[in-house]
Amino acid sequence: MPRTDTLFVFKTKTPEEREQCFAVRLKVFVEEQKVPPEYEIDEYDKTALHFLARHGEKPVGAARVVFKDEGKTAKIGRVAVLKQARGLGVGLALMRAIETDAEVKATAKFFLESQTHAIPFYERLGYAAYGDEYLDCNIPHRFMSKENPSTRTSAA
């Protein structure tokens, strides 16, 4: 039985776990940031990998990965942490779980669309912003990416 004060991040396996991810996302994006609900849950959710963060037994964070470019790129998205869990390392734990997942590690590149206020967080993880700022649901964003260190080959 896990301790109730621990942070645990895992790839979801059941519909109930995915529903917990959606509940976190709806709380953060729809309720807090006013993203239209019809935009938040989309067609990619059916095939995406979903990651759930729990603090004890309580869901506190979520993220998803959609594979692009015939599986060569992992698009990380919908990274959400409940307000009361911010500052506990949930976002970092989610990103580490994603980047070290066996399915994701097979890709050559990680890609995401960051809200501009979160750019410094992703930069600390090795992501680089590129392109102009744009609005997505009236929230400023920029594209970010990094090579997957697991698949980088060194020159002989």
Phi and psi in radians as a Rosetta constraint file:
Dihedral C 1 N 2 CA 2 C 2 CIRCULARHARMONIC -1.209 0.35
Dihedral N 2 CA 2 C 2 N 3 CIRCULARHARMONIC 2.606 0.35
Dihedral C 2 N 3 CA 3 C 3 CIRCULARHARMONIC -1.140 0.35
Dihedral N 3 CA 3 C 3 N 4 CIRCULARHARMONIC 2.622 0.35
Dihedral C 3 N 4 CA 4 C 4 CIRCULARHARMONIC -1.367 0.35
Dihedral N 4 CA 4 C 4 N 5 CIRCULARHARMONIC -0.197 0.35
Dihedral C 4 N 5 CA 5 C 5 CIRCULARHARMONIC -1.822 0.35
Dihedral N 5 CA 5 C 5 N 6 CIRCULARHARMONIC 0.174 0.35
Dihedral C 5 N 6 CA 6 C 6 CIRCULARHARMONIC -1.642 0.35
Dihedral N 6 CA 6 C 6 N 7 CIRCULARHARMONIC 2.699 0.35
Dihedral C 6 N 7 CA 7 C 7 CIRCULARHARMONIC -1.769 0.35
Dihedral N 7 CA 7 C 7 N 8 CIRCULARHARMONIC 2.227 0.35
Dihedral C 7 N 8 CA 8 C 8 CIRCULARHARMONIC -2.312 0.35
Dihedral N 8 CA 8 C 8 N 9 CIRCULARHARMONIC 2.230 0.35
Dihedral C 8 N 9 CA 9 C 9 CIRCULARHARMONIC -2.109 0.35
Dihedral N 9 CA 9 C 9 N 10 CIRCULARHARMONIC 2.347 0.35
Dihedral C 9 N 10 CA 10 C 10 CIRCULARHARMONIC -2.631 0.35
Dihedral N 10 CA 10 C 10 N 11 CIRCULARHARMONIC 2.780 0.35
Dihedral C 10 N 11 CA 11 C 11 CIRCULARHARMONIC -1.393 0.35
Dihedral N 11 CA 11 C 11 N 12 CIRCULARHARMONIC 2.274 0.35
Dihedral C 11 N 12 CA 12 C 12 CIRCULARHARMONIC -1.208 0.35
Dihedral N 12 CA 12 C 12 N 13 CIRCULARHARMONIC 2.629 0.35
Dihedral C 12 N 13 CA 13 C 13 CIRCULARHARMONIC -2.180 0.35
Dihedral N 13 CA 13 C 13 N 14 CIRCULARHARMONIC -0.374 0.35
Dihedral C 13 N 14 CA 14 C 14 CIRCULARHARMONIC -2.053 0.35
Dihedral N 14 CA 14 C 14 N 15 CIRCULARHARMONIC 2.757 0.35
Dihedral C 14 N 15 CA 15 C 15 CIRCULARHARMONIC -1.029 0.35
Dihedral N 15 CA 15 C 15 N 16 CIRCULARHARMONIC -0.600 0.35
Dihedral C 15 N 16 CA 16 C 16 CIRCULARHARMONIC -1.133 0.35
Dihedral N 16 CA 16 C 16 N 17 CIRCULARHARMONIC -0.704 0.35
Dihedral C 16 N 17 CA 17 C 17 CIRCULARHARMONIC -1.159 0.35
Dihedral N 17 CA 17 C 17 N 18 CIRCULARHARMONIC -0.721 0.35
Dihedral C 17 N 18 CA 18 C 18 CIRCULARHARMONIC -1.097 0.35
Dihedral N 18 CA 18 C 18 N 19 CIRCULARHARMONIC -0.682 0.35
Dihedral C 18 N 19 CA 19 C 19 CIRCULARHARMONIC -1.080 0.35
Dihedral N 19 CA 19 C 19 N 20 CIRCULARHARMONIC -0.596 0.35
Dihedral C 19 N 20 CA 20 C 20 CIRCULARHARMONIC -1.162 0.35
Dihedral N 20 CA 20 C 20 N 21 CIRCULARHARMONIC -0.659 0.35
Dihedral C 20 N 21 CA 21 C 21 CIRCULARHARMONIC -1.062 0.35
Dihedral N 21 CA 21 C 21 N 22 CIRCULARHARMONIC -0.824 0.35
Dihedral C 21 N 22 CA 22 C 22 CIRCULARHARMONIC -1.075 0.35
Dihedral N 22 CA 22 C 22 N 23 CIRCULARHARMONIC -0.671 0.35
Dihedral C 22 N 23 CA 23 C 23 CIRCULARHARMONIC -1.105 0.35
Dihedral N 23 CA 23 C 23 N 24 CIRCULARHARMONIC -0.715 0.35
Dihedral C 23 N 24 CA 24 C 24 CIRCULARHARMONIC -1.116 0.35
Dihedral N 24 CA 24 C 24 N 25 CIRCULARHARMONIC -0.823 0.35
Dihedral C 24 N 25 CA 25 C 25 CIRCULARHARMONIC -1.070 0.35
Dihedral N 25 CA 25 C 25 N 26 CIRCULARHARMONIC -0.752 0.35
Dihedral C 25 N 26 CA 26 C 26 CIRCULARHARMONIC -1.102 0.35
Dihedral N 26 CA 26 C 26 N 27 CIRCULARHARMONIC -0.709 0.35
Dihedral C 26 N 27 CA 27 C 27 CIRCULARHARMONIC -1.088 0.35
Dihedral N 27 CA 27 C 27 N 28 CIRCULARHARMONIC -0.817 0.35
Dihedral C 27 N 28 CA 28 C 28 CIRCULARHARMONIC -1.307 0.35
Dihedral N 28 CA 28 C 28 N 29 CIRCULARHARMONIC -0.940 0.35
Dihedral C 28 N 29 CA 29 C 29 CIRCULARHARMONIC -1.427 0.35
Dihedral N 29 CA 29 C 29 N 30 CIRCULARHARMONIC -0.797 0.35
Dihedral C 29 N 30 CA 30 C 30 CIRCULARHARMONIC -1.392 0.35
Dihedral N 30 CA 30 C 30 N 31 CIRCULARHARMONIC -0.929 0.35
Dihedral C 30 N 31 CA 31 C 31 CIRCULARHARMONIC -1.273 0.35
Dihedral N 31 CA 31 C 31 N 32 CIRCULARHARMONIC -0.857 0.35
Dihedral C 31 N 32 CA 32 C 32 CIRCULARHARMONIC -1.381 0.35
Dihedral N 32 CA 32 C 32 N 33 CIRCULARHARMONIC -0.798 0.35
Dihedral C 32 N 33 CA 33 C 33 CIRCULARHARMONIC -1.761 0.35
Dihedral N 33 CA 33 C 33 N 34 CIRCULARHARMONIC -0.012 0.35
Dihedral C 33 N 34 CA 34 C 34 CIRCULARHARMONIC 1.138 0.35
Dihedral N 34 CA 34 C 34 N 35 CIRCULARHARMONIC 0.564 0.35
Dihedral C 34 N 35 CA 35 C 35 CIRCULARHARMONIC -1.309 0.35
Dihedral N 35 CA 35 C 35 N 36 CIRCULARHARMONIC 2.363 0.35
Dihedral C 35 N 36 CA 36 C 36 CIRCULARHARMONIC -1.029 0.35
Dihedral N 36 CA 36 C 36 N 37 CIRCULARHARMONIC 2.323 0.35
Dihedral C 36 N 37 CA 37 C 37 CIRCULARHARMONIC -1.020 0.35
Dihedral N 37 CA 37 C 37 N 38 CIRCULARHARMONIC -0.569 0.35
Dihedral C 37 N 38 CA 38 C 38 CIRCULARHARMONIC -1.208 0.35
Dihedral N 38 CA 38 C 38 N 39 CIRCULARHARMONIC -0.320 0.35
Dihedral C 38 N 39 CA 39 C 39 CIRCULARHARMONIC -1.528 0.35
Dihedral N 39 CA 39 C 39 N 40 CIRCULARHARMONIC -0.552 0.35
Dihedral C 39 N 40 CA 40 C 40 CIRCULARHARMONIC -1.180 0.35
Dihedral N 40 CA 40 C 40 N 41 CIRCULARHARMONIC -0.884 0.35
Dihedral C 40 N 41 CA 41 C 41 CIRCULARHARMONIC -1.656 0.35
Dihedral N 41 CA 41 C 41 N 42 CIRCULARHARMONIC 2.088 0.35
Dihedral C 41 N 42 CA 42 C 42 CIRCULARHARMONIC -2.275 0.35
Dihedral N 42 CA 42 C 42 N 43 CIRCULARHARMONIC -3.063 0.35
Dihedral C 42 N 43 CA 43 C 43 CIRCULARHARMONIC -1.114 0.35
Dihedral N 43 CA 43 C 43 N 44 CIRCULARHARMONIC -0.433 0.35
Dihedral C 43 N 44 CA 44 C 44 CIRCULARHARMONIC -1.246 0.35
Dihedral N 44 CA 44 C 44 N 45 CIRCULARHARMONIC -0.368 0.35
Dihedral C 44 N 45 CA 45 C 45 CIRCULARHARMONIC -1.109 0.35
Dihedral N 45 CA 45 C 45 N 46 CIRCULARHARMONIC -0.416 0.35
Dihedral C 45 N 46 CA 46 C 46 CIRCULARHARMONIC -1.211 0.35
Dihedral N 46 CA 46 C 46 N 47 CIRCULARHARMONIC -0.556 0.35
Dihedral C 46 N 47 CA 47 C 47 CIRCULARHARMONIC -1.979 0.35
Dihedral N 47 CA 47 C 47 N 48 CIRCULARHARMONIC -0.118 0.35
Dihedral C 47 N 48 CA 48 C 48 CIRCULARHARMONIC -1.240 0.35
Dihedral N 48 CA 48 C 48 N 49 CIRCULARHARMONIC 2.740 0.35
Dihedral C 48 N 49 CA 49 C 49 CIRCULARHARMONIC -1.460 0.35
Dihedral N 49 CA 49 C 49 N 50 CIRCULARHARMONIC 2.370 0.35
Dihedral C 49 N 50 CA 50 C 50 CIRCULARHARMONIC -2.037 0.35
Dihedral N 50 CA 50 C 50 N 51 CIRCULARHARMONIC 2.377 0.35
Dihedral C 50 N 51 CA 51 C 51 CIRCULARHARMONIC -2.063 0.35
Dihedral N 51 CA 51 C 51 N 52 CIRCULARHARMONIC 2.377 0.35
Dihedral C 51 N 52 CA 52 C 52 CIRCULARHARMONIC -2.129 0.35
Dihedral N 52 CA 52 C 52 N 53 CIRCULARHARMONIC 2.353 0.35
Dihedral C 52 N 53 CA 53 C 53 CIRCULARHARMONIC -1.885 0.35
Dihedral N 53 CA 53 C 53 N 54 CIRCULARHARMONIC 2.282 0.35
Dihedral C 53 N 54 CA 54 C 54 CIRCULARHARMONIC -2.119 0.35
Dihedral N 54 CA 54 C 54 N 55 CIRCULARHARMONIC 2.406 0.35
Dihedral C 54 N 55 CA 55 C 55 CIRCULARHARMONIC -1.836 0.35
Dihedral N 55 CA 55 C 55 N 56 CIRCULARHARMONIC 1.856 0.35
Dihedral C 55 N 56 CA 56 C 56 CIRCULARHARMONIC 1.170 0.35
Dihedral N 56 CA 56 C 56 N 57 CIRCULARHARMONIC -2.182 0.35
Dihedral C 56 N 57 CA 57 C 57 CIRCULARHARMONIC -1.739 0.35
Dihedral N 57 CA 57 C 57 N 58 CIRCULARHARMONIC -0.039 0.35
Dihedral C 57 N 58 CA 58 C 58 CIRCULARHARMONIC -1.598 0.35
Dihedral N 58 CA 58 C 58 N 59 CIRCULARHARMONIC 2.174 0.35
Dihedral C 58 N 59 CA 59 C 59 CIRCULARHARMONIC -1.119 0.35
Dihedral N 59 CA 59 C 59 N 60 CIRCULARHARMONIC 2.229 0.35
Dihedral C 59 N 60 CA 60 C 60 CIRCULARHARMONIC -2.245 0.35
Dihedral N 60 CA 60 C 60 N 61 CIRCULARHARMONIC -0.190 0.35
Dihedral C 60 N 61 CA 61 C 61 CIRCULARHARMONIC -2.740 0.35
Dihedral N 61 CA 61 C 61 N 62 CIRCULARHARMONIC 2.780 0.35
Dihedral C 61 N 62 CA 62 C 62 CIRCULARHARMONIC -2.717 0.35
Dihedral N 62 CA 62 C 62 N 63 CIRCULARHARMONIC 2.757 0.35
Dihedral C 62 N 63 CA 63 C 63 CIRCULARHARMONIC -2.816 0.35
Dihedral N 63 CA 63 C 63 N 64 CIRCULARHARMONIC 2.876 0.35
Dihedral C 63 N 64 CA 64 C 64 CIRCULARHARMONIC -2.394 0.35
Dihedral N 64 CA 64 C 64 N 65 CIRCULARHARMONIC 2.832 0.35
Dihedral C 64 N 65 CA 65 C 65 CIRCULARHARMONIC -2.282 0.35
Dihedral N 65 CA 65 C 65 N 66 CIRCULARHARMONIC 2.260 0.35
Dihedral C 65 N 66 CA 66 C 66 CIRCULARHARMONIC -2.054 0.35
Dihedral N 66 CA 66 C 66 N 67 CIRCULARHARMONIC 2.254 0.35
Dihedral C 66 N 67 CA 67 C 67 CIRCULARHARMONIC -1.477 0.35
Dihedral N 67 CA 67 C 67 N 68 CIRCULARHARMONIC 2.355 0.35
Dihedral C 67 N 68 CA 68 C 68 CIRCULARHARMONIC -2.172 0.35
Dihedral N 68 CA 68 C 68 N 69 CIRCULARHARMONIC 3.029 0.35
Dihedral C 68 N 69 CA 69 C 69 CIRCULARHARMONIC 0.877 0.35
Dihedral N 69 CA 69 C 69 N 70 CIRCULARHARMONIC 0.879 0.35
Dihedral C 69 N 70 CA 70 C 70 CIRCULARHARMONIC 0.964 0.35
Dihedral N 70 CA 70 C 70 N 71 CIRCULARHARMONIC 0.655 0.35
Dihedral C 70 N 71 CA 71 C 71 CIRCULARHARMONIC 1.511 0.35
Dihedral N 71 CA 71 C 71 N 72 CIRCULARHARMONIC 0.055 0.35
Dihedral C 71 N 72 CA 72 C 72 CIRCULARHARMONIC -1.434 0.35
Dihedral N 72 CA 72 C 72 N 73 CIRCULARHARMONIC -0.373 0.35
Dihedral C 72 N 73 CA 73 C 73 CIRCULARHARMONIC -2.171 0.35
Dihedral N 73 CA 73 C 73 N 74 CIRCULARHARMONIC 2.351 0.35
Dihedral C 73 N 74 CA 74 C 74 CIRCULARHARMONIC -1.788 0.35
Dihedral N 74 CA 74 C 74 N 75 CIRCULARHARMONIC 1.984 0.35
Dihedral C 74 N 75 CA 75 C 75 CIRCULARHARMONIC -1.589 0.35
Dihedral N 75 CA 75 C 75 N 76 CIRCULARHARMONIC 1.949 0.35
Dihedral C 75 N 76 CA 76 C 76 CIRCULARHARMONIC -1.562 0.35
Dihedral N 76 CA 76 C 76 N 77 CIRCULARHARMONIC 2.290 0.35
Dihedral C 76 N 77 CA 77 C 77 CIRCULARHARMONIC -2.680 0.35
Dihedral N 77 CA 77 C 77 N 78 CIRCULARHARMONIC 3.050 0.35
Dihedral C 77 N 78 CA 78 C 78 CIRCULARHARMONIC 0.927 0.35
Dihedral N 78 CA 78 C 78 N 79 CIRCULARHARMONIC 0.673 0.35
Dihedral C 78 N 79 CA 79 C 79 CIRCULARHARMONIC -1.302 0.35
Dihedral N 79 CA 79 C 79 N 80 CIRCULARHARMONIC 2.036 0.35
Dihedral C 79 N 80 CA 80 C 80 CIRCULARHARMONIC -2.400 0.35
Dihedral N 80 CA 80 C 80 N 81 CIRCULARHARMONIC 2.370 0.35
Dihedral C 80 N 81 CA 81 C 81 CIRCULARHARMONIC -2.258 0.35
Dihedral N 81 CA 81 C 81 N 82 CIRCULARHARMONIC 2.252 0.35
Dihedral C 81 N 82 CA 82 C 82 CIRCULARHARMONIC -1.048 0.35
Dihedral N 82 CA 82 C 82 N 83 CIRCULARHARMONIC 2.513 0.35
Dihedral C 82 N 83 CA 83 C 83 CIRCULARHARMONIC -0.888 0.35
Dihedral N 83 CA 83 C 83 N 84 CIRCULARHARMONIC -0.779 0.35
Dihedral C 83 N 84 CA 84 C 84 CIRCULARHARMONIC -1.219 0.35
Dihedral N 84 CA 84 C 84 N 85 CIRCULARHARMONIC -0.218 0.35
Dihedral C 84 N 85 CA 85 C 85 CIRCULARHARMONIC -1.830 0.35
Dihedral N 85 CA 85 C 85 N 86 CIRCULARHARMONIC -0.018 0.35
Dihedral C 85 N 86 CA 86 C 86 CIRCULARHARMONIC -1.184 0.35
Dihedral N 86 CA 86 C 86 N 87 CIRCULARHARMONIC 2.451 0.35
Dihedral C 86 N 87 CA 87 C 87 CIRCULARHARMONIC 1.600 0.35
Dihedral N 87 CA 87 C 87 N 88 CIRCULARHARMONIC -0.020 0.35
Dihedral C 87 N 88 CA 88 C 88 CIRCULARHARMONIC -1.701 0.35
Dihedral N 88 CA 88 C 88 N 89 CIRCULARHARMONIC 0.031 0.35
Dihedral C 88 N 89 CA 89 C 89 CIRCULARHARMONIC 1.524 0.35
Dihedral N 89 CA 89 C 89 N 90 CIRCULARHARMONIC 0.264 0.35
Dihedral C 89 N 90 CA 90 C 90 CIRCULARHARMONIC -1.142 0.35
Dihedral N 90 CA 90 C 90 N 91 CIRCULARHARMONIC -0.800 0.35
Dihedral C 90 N 91 CA 91 C 91 CIRCULARHARMONIC -1.055 0.35
Dihedral N 91 CA 91 C 91 N 92 CIRCULARHARMONIC -0.782 0.35
Dihedral C 91 N 92 CA 92 C 92 CIRCULARHARMONIC -1.078 0.35
Dihedral N 92 CA 92 C 92 N 93 CIRCULARHARMONIC -0.770 0.35
Dihedral C 92 N 93 CA 93 C 93 CIRCULARHARMONIC -1.094 0.35
Dihedral N 93 CA 93 C 93 N 94 CIRCULARHARMONIC -0.711 0.35
Dihedral C 93 N 94 CA 94 C 94 CIRCULARHARMONIC -1.064 0.35
Dihedral N 94 CA 94 C 94 N 95 CIRCULARHARMONIC -0.844 0.35
Dihedral C 94 N 95 CA 95 C 95 CIRCULARHARMONIC -1.115 0.35
Dihedral N 95 CA 95 C 95 N 96 CIRCULARHARMONIC -0.706 0.35
Dihedral C 95 N 96 CA 96 C 96 CIRCULARHARMONIC -1.119 0.35
Dihedral N 96 CA 96 C 96 N 97 CIRCULARHARMONIC -0.737 0.35
Dihedral C 96 N 97 CA 97 C 97 CIRCULARHARMONIC -1.094 0.35
Dihedral N 97 CA 97 C 97 N 98 CIRCULARHARMONIC -0.725 0.35
Dihedral C 97 N 98 CA 98 C 98 CIRCULARHARMONIC -1.132 0.35
Dihedral N 98 CA 98 C 98 N 99 CIRCULARHARMONIC -0.904 0.35
Dihedral C 98 N 99 CA 99 C 99 CIRCULARHARMONIC -1.169 0.35
Dihedral N 99 CA 99 C 99 N 100 CIRCULARHARMONIC -0.364 0.35
Dihedral C 99 N 100 CA 100 C 100 CIRCULARHARMONIC -1.801 0.35
Dihedral N 100 CA 100 C 100 N 101 CIRCULARHARMONIC -0.019 0.35
Dihedral C 100 N 101 CA 101 C 101 CIRCULARHARMONIC -1.115 0.35
Dihedral N 101 CA 101 C 101 N 102 CIRCULARHARMONIC 2.413 0.35
Dihedral C 101 N 102 CA 102 C 102 CIRCULARHARMONIC -0.983 0.35
Dihedral N 102 CA 102 C 102 N 103 CIRCULARHARMONIC -0.747 0.35
Dihedral C 102 N 103 CA 103 C 103 CIRCULARHARMONIC -1.176 0.35
Dihedral N 103 CA 103 C 103 N 104 CIRCULARHARMONIC -0.708 0.35
Dihedral C 103 N 104 CA 104 C 104 CIRCULARHARMONIC -1.281 0.35
Dihedral N 104 CA 104 C 104 N 105 CIRCULARHARMONIC -0.623 0.35
Dihedral C 104 N 105 CA 105 C 105 CIRCULARHARMONIC -1.078 0.35
Dihedral N 105 CA 105 C 105 N 106 CIRCULARHARMONIC -0.329 0.35
Dihedral C 105 N 106 CA 106 C 106 CIRCULARHARMONIC -1.349 0.35
Dihedral N 106 CA 106 C 106 N 107 CIRCULARHARMONIC -0.159 0.35
Dihedral C 106 N 107 CA 107 C 107 CIRCULARHARMONIC -1.488 0.35
Dihedral N 107 CA 107 C 107 N 108 CIRCULARHARMONIC 2.783 0.35
Dihedral C 107 N 108 CA 108 C 108 CIRCULARHARMONIC -1.524 0.35
Dihedral N 108 CA 108 C 108 N 109 CIRCULARHARMONIC -0.423 0.35
Dihedral C 108 N 109 CA 109 C 109 CIRCULARHARMONIC -2.567 0.35
Dihedral N 109 CA 109 C 109 N 110 CIRCULARHARMONIC 2.574 0.35
Dihedral C 109 N 110 CA 110 C 110 CIRCULARHARMONIC -1.872 0.35
Dihedral N 110 CA 110 C 110 N 111 CIRCULARHARMONIC 2.464 0.35
Dihedral C 110 N 111 CA 111 C 111 CIRCULARHARMONIC -2.430 0.35
Dihedral N 111 CA 111 C 111 N 112 CIRCULARHARMONIC 2.534 0.35
Dihedral C 111 N 112 CA 112 C 112 CIRCULARHARMONIC -2.706 0.35
Dihedral N 112 CA 112 C 112 N 113 CIRCULARHARMONIC 2.886 0.35
Dihedral C 112 N 113 CA 113 C 113 CIRCULARHARMONIC -2.028 0.35
Dihedral N 113 CA 113 C 113 N 114 CIRCULARHARMONIC 1.811 0.35
Dihedral C 113 N 114 CA 114 C 114 CIRCULARHARMONIC -1.611 0.35
Dihedral N 114 CA 114 C 114 N 115 CIRCULARHARMONIC 2.400 0.35
Dihedral C 114 N 115 CA 115 C 115 CIRCULARHARMONIC -1.112 0.35
Dihedral N 115 CA 115 C 115 N 116 CIRCULARHARMONIC 2.434 0.35
Dihedral C 115 N 116 CA 116 C 116 CIRCULARHARMONIC -1.027 0.35
Dihedral N 116 CA 116 C 116 N 117 CIRCULARHARMONIC -0.568 0.35
Dihedral C 116 N 117 CA 117 C 117 CIRCULARHARMONIC -1.147 0.35
Dihedral N 117 CA 117 C 117 N 118 CIRCULARHARMONIC -0.377 0.35
Dihedral C 117 N 118 CA 118 C 118 CIRCULARHARMONIC -1.640 0.35
Dihedral N 118 CA 118 C 118 N 119 CIRCULARHARMONIC -0.048 0.35
Dihedral C 118 N 119 CA 119 C 119 CIRCULARHARMONIC -0.950 0.35
Dihedral N 119 CA 119 C 119 N 120 CIRCULARHARMONIC -0.818 0.35
Dihedral C 119 N 120 CA 120 C 120 CIRCULARHARMONIC -1.010 0.35
Dihedral N 120 CA 120 C 120 N 121 CIRCULARHARMONIC -0.618 0.35
Dihedral C 120 N 121 CA 121 C 121 CIRCULARHARMONIC -1.047 0.35
Dihedral N 121 CA 121 C 121 N 122 CIRCULARHARMONIC -0.870 0.35
Dihedral C 121 N 122 CA 122 C 122 CIRCULARHARMONIC -1.220 0.35
Dihedral N 122 CA 122 C 122 N 123 CIRCULARHARMONIC -0.581 0.35
Dihedral C 122 N 123 CA 123 C 123 CIRCULARHARMONIC -1.068 0.35
Dihedral N 123 CA 123 C 123 N 124 CIRCULARHARMONIC -0.669 0.35
Dihedral C 123 N 124 CA 124 C 124 CIRCULARHARMONIC -1.101 0.35
Dihedral N 124 CA 124 C 124 N 125 CIRCULARHARMONIC -0.387 0.35
Dihedral C 124 N 125 CA 125 C 125 CIRCULARHARMONIC -1.631 0.35
Dihedral N 125 CA 125 C 125 N 126 CIRCULARHARMONIC 0.081 0.35
Dihedral C 125 N 126 CA 126 C 126 CIRCULARHARMONIC 1.700 0.35
Dihedral N 126 CA 126 C 126 N 127 CIRCULARHARMONIC 0.094 0.35
Dihedral C 126 N 127 CA 127 C 127 CIRCULARHARMONIC -1.448 0.35
Dihedral N 127 CA 127 C 127 N 128 CIRCULARHARMONIC 2.575 0.35
Dihedral C 127 N 128 CA 128 C 128 CIRCULARHARMONIC -2.068 0.35
Dihedral N 128 CA 128 C 128 N 129 CIRCULARHARMONIC 2.304 0.35
Dihedral C 128 N 129 CA 129 C 129 CIRCULARHARMONIC -1.380 0.35
Dihedral N 129 CA 129 C 129 N 130 CIRCULARHARMONIC 2.575 0.35
Dihedral C 129 N 130 CA 130 C 130 CIRCULARHARMONIC -2.619 0.35
Dihedral N 130 CA 130 C 130 N 131 CIRCULARHARMONIC 2.811 0.35
Dihedral C 130 N 131 CA 131 C 131 CIRCULARHARMONIC 1.352 0.35
Dihedral N 131 CA 131 C 131 N 132 CIRCULARHARMONIC 3.031 0.35
Dihedral C 131 N 132 CA 132 C 132 CIRCULARHARMONIC -1.396 0.35
Dihedral N 132 CA 132 C 132 N 133 CIRCULARHARMONIC 2.744 0.35
Dihedral C 132 N 133 CA 133 C 133 CIRCULARHARMONIC -1.173 0.35
Dihedral N 133 CA 133 C 133 N 134 CIRCULARHARMONIC 2.496 0.35
Dihedral C 133 N 134 CA 134 C 134 CIRCULARHARMONIC -2.455 0.35
Dihedral N 134 CA 134 C 134 N 135 CIRCULARHARMONIC 2.837 0.35
Dihedral C 134 N 135 CA 135 C 135 CIRCULARHARMONIC -1.729 0.35
Dihedral N 135 CA 135 C 135 N 136 CIRCULARHARMONIC 2.312 0.35
Dihedral C 135 N 136 CA 136 C 136 CIRCULARHARMONIC -2.233 0.35
Dihedral N 136 CA 136 C 136 N 137 CIRCULARHARMONIC 2.000 0.35
Dihedral C 136 N 137 CA 137 C 137 CIRCULARHARMONIC 0.953 0.35
Dihedral N 137 CA 137 C 137 N 138 CIRCULARHARMONIC 0.717 0.35
Dihedral C 137 N 138 CA 138 C 138 CIRCULARHARMONIC 1.106 0.35
Dihedral N 138 CA 138 C 138 N 139 CIRCULARHARMONIC 0.359 0.35
Dihedral C 138 N 139 CA 139 C 139 CIRCULARHARMONIC -2.014 0.35
Dihedral N 139 CA 139 C 139 N 140 CIRCULARHARMONIC 2.190 0.35
Dihedral C 139 N 140 CA 140 C 140 CIRCULARHARMONIC -1.138 0.35
Dihedral N 140 CA 140 C 140 N 141 CIRCULARHARMONIC 2.348 0.35
Dihedral C 140 N 141 CA 141 C 141 CIRCULARHARMONIC -2.360 0.35
Dihedral N 141 CA 141 C 141 N 142 CIRCULARHARMONIC 2.828 0.35
Dihedral C 141 N 142 CA 142 C 142 CIRCULARHARMONIC -2.474 0.35
Dihedral N 142 CA 142 C 142 N 143 CIRCULARHARMONIC 2.661 0.35
Dihedral C 142 N 143 CA 143 C 143 CIRCULARHARMONIC -1.320 0.35
Dihedral N 143 CA 143 C 143 N 144 CIRCULARHARMONIC 2.559 0.35
Dihedral C 143 N 144 CA 144 C 144 CIRCULARHARMONIC -2.495 0.35
Dihedral N 144 CA 144 C 144 N 145 CIRCULARHARMONIC 2.624 0.35
Dihedral C 144 N 145 CA 145 C 145 CIRCULARHARMONIC -2.697 0.35
Dihedral N 145 CA 145 C 145 N 146 CIRCULARHARMONIC 2.881 0.35
Dihedral C 145 N 146 CA 146 C 146 CIRCULARHARMONIC -2.724 0.35
Dihedral N 146 CA 146 C 146 N 147 CIRCULARHARMONIC 2.620 0.35
Dihedral C 146 N 147 CA 147 C 147 CIRCULARHARMONIC -1.214 0.35
Dihedral N 147 CA 147 C 147 N 148 CIRCULARHARMONIC 2.570 0.35
Dihedral C 147 N 148 CA 148 C 148 CIRCULARHARMONIC -1.356 0.35
Dihedral N 148 CA 148 C 148 N 149 CIRCULARHARMONIC 1.973 0.35
Dihedral C 148 N 149 CA 149 C 149 CIRCULARHARMONIC -1.088 0.35
Dihedral N 149 CA 149 C 149 N 150 CIRCULARHARMONIC -0.381 0.35
Dihedral C 149 N 150 CA 150 C 150 CIRCULARHARMONIC -1.204 0.35
Dihedral N 150 CA 150 C 150 N 151 CIRCULARHARMONIC -0.479 0.35
Dihedral C 150 N 151 CA 151 C 151 CIRCULARHARMONIC -1.929 0.35
Dihedral N 151 CA 151 C 151 N 152 CIRCULARHARMONIC 0.006 0.35
Dihedral C 151 N 152 CA 152 C 152 CIRCULARHARMONIC -1.206 0.35
Dihedral N 152 CA 152 C 152 N 153 CIRCULARHARMONIC 2.324 0.35
Dihedral C 152 N 153 CA 153 C 153 CIRCULARHARMONIC -1.866 0.35
Dihedral N 153 CA 153 C 153 N 154 CIRCULARHARMONIC 2.482 0.35
Dihedral C 153 N 154 CA 154 C 154 CIRCULARHARMONIC -1.628 0.35
Dihedral N 154 CA 154 C 154 N 155 CIRCULARHARMONIC 2.629 0.35
Dihedral C 154 N 155 CA 155 C 155 CIRCULARHARMONIC -1.240 0.35
Dihedral N 155 CA 155 C 155 N 156 CIRCULARHARMONIC 2.495 0.35
